[in-house]
Amino acid sequence: MNGRRQIALGVIPKETPFSWRYPGAFAESDHDFDHFRVIAREAERGLFDLIFCADSVALRDDGMGIENLSHTSTAAYFDGMTIIAALAAVTEHIGIASTASTTYWHPYHLARQLATVDHISKGRAGWNVITSGQTSEALNFGYDAQVDGPIRYERARECLETVLDLWDSWEDGAVLRDKASGRFFDPSRVHRLNHEGPHFKIRGPLNLSRPPQGHPVICQAGGSEAGWDLAAEYADVMFSKATSIADAQRFYRDIKARMARFGRRPDQLKIMLEMRAVVGRTEQEAWEKFRAVQDMVTEQEAKELLKQFLPGADFTDCAMDEPIPDTPEINAAARRFRVFVEKDGRRMTLRELTDTGFGTWVLVGTAAQVADTLVEWFDGEAADGFMFTPQWLPGGLTDFVDLVVPELQQRGVFRTAYEGGTLREIMGFDRPAARRPAVEDYAAQ
């Protein structure tokens, strides 16, 4: 590999909410593992760093109702942790990451499942650490409303700390498998946590040895100050959103600067910007592909789906080609949920906002045009890489792999072969040592 800084690439195997109706789309994608296998292998053919399965634990009808939700493909989908475990068996190089919420998952389950995936994939697992902010999720776990933000992040920090401690409860080399002595593992190198905190009480240790990566790659996608601090302190990868290079650069500088407060270097975290690219062999062909999918969305569907992204906002009197109303309610919801309603210094129309997937950076053009823009943002320190969200699957990903990846390789900013076996090695991260001395010697109990 040359000495040039390299772009990181990930893919989210989830198309836009209405593109399942597109004639070329695989409409059964959410209930057929073959779809995930095809997408993962296609991304691996394109030498992507990782495939990331976003997830939630509810039928997400917040704000829009079941009837309106029934038009989208966002209602039903497989459990992300199960999917990445299955993908481990049908891929060889690409990283496999899933969301799992600290709000409703217990750290022992999280630590054990992620360590298992890391072992069976030989070190390719990643965890997107989130707090759950949807009312529909809270109602499935015995709450009458969302857990307050400060409490969610207090629990998230304790959960994450405890998961890391559980991964480190077995020292490297604790498993001996020594047939001569008859000893399978060294008990002096296995340690209890005896953790007692505001939210969890866990004795430990984990009943599984330390993961191959030490710690599976930690991802974060927070949209608040607390989430940004969490990423700056712990994350290896942060997923970001922006629709202008200036906004992306401001966010990039902010997060990288925060890391110093936690004793970390800027290169220990990759910021990966969410991006949708529709590629054609000509610019006209690319726009025809884009509009063929987007024009299937009706005005009513756009308004109802937007209620999920901007809860409480009223779009009754807003037509598709009129600017989004400039009201305190809409602006507050947009800030909270990181939905970008302005572009180039003006208010976007409802159609434009729908075209961006309610805040995703969208590129439409030839492979050369898309690659030029990605390199511009990458070299301009707006991102260390990009999370590709195809407009439709599987064809949108195939177009990117066949057309854009060679352009990036030609510019010297993307790999031509995988180097390293684990996800940490592929992404250029060090394998972490155990975070702290063991709290308690298990053998002494």
N, C-alpha and C positions, 0 to 999 in steps of 0.2 A: 504494500500500500504506500502511496506517496505521502509526503509530509503535510499535505493539505488537510485542514479540518474537514471532517466527514459529516454529512447529514444523517441523522437517525430517522428511520421511517417505521411507522406502525400503521395497522389497519384495524378499523372497527367493522366487524362482519354484520353490519346492520344498515340497510338502505333507508332512504327517506320514508316518512310514514305512509305516503300514498303511492309510492312507486311499485308496490306489489301488483298494481293493476296494469302496469306497463307490459305490453305483449312479450318483451324479451326477458322479463324478470321471472325469477323462480319463486312463485307465490307460496310454496310450501316451506319456505326457508326456515321459519321459526319452529317447525315440528319435524325436521328431517336432518339427522346428523350428517348425512352425505353432503348437504350444503356446506356445513362448517368444515368438513374435511376438504372439500374442493377449494374453498376460500383460503384455508390455511396453507394448503400445498401450492396454490397459485401465488400467495404472498411469499412463501418460501422460495419459489422459483424466481421471484423478483428480488430475493435477498433482503427482504424486510427484517427489521430488528425483532418486531413482535406483532402478534395478533392480540387484540384486547377486547374482551367480552364485557360490555357494560351490563349492569344488572340492577334490579330493584326487587322488592319483596311484596308487591301489591299489584293489583289491576289498577293502573294509574288513571283513574277517572276524575281526579281532582279538577274541579272547575268546569269540566266539559260534559260530564254525564256519560252513561254507558251507551246510549244510542249514538252519540257523536263519536265516541271512541271506537265504535264497531266498524267505522269506515277505515280505520288505520291498522297498520301492522305492528303497532307498539303495545298492544294489550297483552299478548301471550308470548312467552319465550322461555327457553330452557334455563335451568339454573346454571349460572356462569362457572361455578367451581366444578360442577360435574362435566361441563363442556371442555374445560381446559385439561382435566384429567384424561378425558377421551382423546383429545387432540395430541396429548403427549405420545400416544401409541401410534399415531399415523403421520408424525413429522419427525425430523431429525435435528434441525438446526434452529428454527425460529422460536423466539420466546413466546410464552403463552401466559397471559395475565387476565385476571378477573377482578371485578368489583366485589367487595364484601363489606357490609356496613358494620361499623363499630357501635352503632346505636342499638342494634338488635342481635348481633352475634356475640357469643361468649369467646373470650380470648383463647381458652384452651382448645375449643373446636377450631378456631381460626388457625392457631399455630400448628395443630396436628394435620389439618387438611392441606394447608399450604406446604408444610414440610413433606407430606406424602407426595404431592404433585412434583415438588422439586426433586425428590429421590427418583420417582419413576420416569421423569423427563431428563434425568442426568443433569439437573441444574439449569432448567429453563423457565422456572416459575416466577410470576410477578403478582403483586397484590395492589389493587387500587383502593386505598384507604379513604373511605367516605363517612360522613355522618348523614343520616337519612332525614330529609326535611319535608317529606310528603305526608299529608294527613292520612291518605289512604294506607300508607305503610304503618303509621302509628296505630291505626284502628285494628290492624291484624295482630298486634302484640300487647293488647290489654290496656292501651292508652286511649283517652277520649280526644286527644289533640296531639299535635306535634310536640316533641320534647323541646324545651327552650334551647335556643342556640348556645348560650354559655355552658349549660349542662351537657349538651351533646358534645361539645369540644373538650370539656373536662373529662368526660367518659372516653372520648376518642384517644386522648393523650395517654390515659391510664391503660386503655386496651392495647394500644400500640406498644407502649413500654413493656407491658407484660408479655405480649407475643414475642417480642425480641428477646426478653429474658428466658422464655420457655425454649426458644430455638438454641439459646446458649446454655441450657441446663445440662446438656451433654457436651463435654469437651471434644474437640477434634481428636480422633484416635482412641476414643473410649471403647469402641467396639473392637475386640481382639480376635475373636473366632480362633482361639488357640487350642487346637485339638490335643496337643501334647499335655498341656496343663489342665485341660477340661474347662477353661474359663472362657465364656463367650464375650463378656465385657468386664471392664475394670470399674468396680463400684466407687473407687476413690475419685473417679473422674466424671461422676454423675451427681448432680447437685439439686437440692430442693430450693424452691423460691421462698416459700412461706410468706407470700405476698398478702398484705391486708391493706386495702385502700377504700376510698369512698364508694366504689362501685363493684369491686371484685375481691374475693378472698380465694386464693389458689395456693395449694401446697406445692404442686409440682413433684418431681420433674416431668417433662414431656415423656411419653412412652414411645419415643422415636428418636434416633440419633440426630445429631446436628445436620441441617440440610447441606447438600453439596456446595451451594453458594454461600454458606454461612448464614446469610439472610437472603431469602428471595428478594428480588428487586421490588422496592417500595415506590408506588406511584401515588399521586395525589392530584385532585382537581378542584380544590376548594374555591369558593367564590366570595369569601369574606376575609377580613383581617386575620381572624383566628385560623382559618384554613391556610392562608398564605404563610403565616408563621409556622404552622405545622409542617408545611412543605419545606420551608427553608431549614428547619431543624432536622428533619428525618428523611425526606424523599430523595430518591435517586432520579425519578422522572416526575415532572409536573406537566399536566395537560392544561393548555391555556386556550383562550378564545380572543380573537380580535378581527376587525374587518378593515383596519388601516395599518400601515406599517408604523406610523407614529404611535398609535395606541399599543401595538405589540412591543415596540422598543421600550416604551415607558414601563410596561409591565415587566419585561425582561430585566431591565436595570433595577427595578424595585426588588424583585425576588432575589436576584444575585447579590444585591447589597445587603439584604437581610441575613444572608447566610453567615456573614462575618460575626454576627452576634452570637452564633451558636458554634463558633470555632470551625467553620467549614469553608472550603475553597469553592469558588464559583464553578469550577469544572467538575465538582462532585454531584452536580444536579443538571440534568438535561431538561430544558423547557421545550415541549413538543406542542406545536400549535395545531389546533383542529383545522382541517382543510378539506374542501370538497373540490375535486378537479374533474371536469368533463372534457375529454380529449377527442379530437378528430384529426383526420389527415389534412383537413383544411379547417380554417376558422369557421367557415359557414357550416360545415358538417358538424362541428362541435356544438354550435348554437342550435342547430336543428335537433341534435340529440337532447340537449338540455331542455329546450322548450317542449319537446314531445312528452317528457315526463311531467314538467311543472304545469303545463296547461291542462292537465287532467284534474288539478285541484280546483274545486269550486270556491266561490266567495264564502259561502256558509261554512264549508269545511275549514278554510283558512282561519276564519274568525273563531270557530269553536276550538281548534287545536291551539290557537294562540292563548286561550284561557288557561291552558295547562302550563304555558311558559310565563304568562303574566297574570297570575291569579288576582281576581278582583277588578281587572281592567275591563272597561265597557267599550266594545267596538261596534255597537249596533248601527251607528250612523256613519261608519267609515266604509267607503267603497274601495274596491281593489286598487284603483289608481289614484286614490287620494292620500295625502300624507297622514302618517300615524298621528292621532290627536296629541297635542302637547299639554298634558294634564299632570298635576302632581301625583295622582294615583298611578298612571302609566309609567311615569319617570321613576318613581320609587320602586315599583315592581321590576322595571328594566334593570336598575342598578343592582337590586338584590339578586336577581336570577341571571345576571350577565347576558342580557339580551340587548344587542346593539340596534338601536332604532334610528341612528343617524349615520350618514355616510357623506363624505366630502363636504362637511359643514352644513348639510341640509337634512331635513326629516325624510326618512324613507317612506315610500308608499306601502300599503298593505301587501301588494303584489311583490314588491322588492323584498320586503321582510320575509315573505313566504318563500321566495326564491333562494334566500340565504339560509333556509332552515332555521329561521329565527335567531340568527346571530353567528352562523358559521361563515368563515371566509371561503368564498367560491371563486374558482378559476375556470374559465371556459376559453378554449383555444386549441391551437396545435401543440404538439409535444414540445417543440422548441420554445413557444411562447410560455407554456406552463413552467418548463424547466428554468427559463430565464428569470421568471418572477420568483420561483422558489429560491434560486441562488441569490437573487437580490435581497430577499428578506433574511436569508441565512447569513450572508456576508454582512448585512447591516445589523446583525445581532438583534433581530426581532424574534428569533427562535433558534434552537439547536437542532431541531428536526420537526417533523410534521406527522400528525395523526390523520390518515386518509380515511374519510367517510364517503364511500361510493354513493353516487346518486341512485344507482340501481345495481343489483347483483344477479349473476356473476360478471356480466359484461363490463361494467364500469371499472372493476379491478383489473381485468384482463387488458383493457385498453391502456391503463396506467403502466402495468408491467411491460407490455410489449412496446409502448411508445415513449413514455416519459423516463423510465429507468435507464434505458440506453443513453438518453440525452444527458442525464445527470452523471452517468459514468464517463461519458465523453468529456465533460467539464471537470472531471477529477474530484468530484465532491461526494461520490457514492461508491461503495465497495464493488468489486467484481467477483468476489468470493467471500464466503464466511471465514473469519479468522477467530479462533477460539471456540470452545465447546459450550460454555455456559452463557446465559443471557448477560451476566455481568461482564464476561470477557468480550462478547460481541459488541456491547455498548461502551466498552472501555472503562468500566468501573473496577475498583479494587475489591477483592474478597475481604469483607470486614472480619477483624479479629473479634473475639468475644468482647462484649461491651464493657463488662466490669468483672471483677473477681466474684466467684460464686458466693452467694449469700450464706450458704450452709452446706457442709459436707454431708452428703447422704449417707456415706459409710459410717459416720459417727453417730447416727441416730439409733 
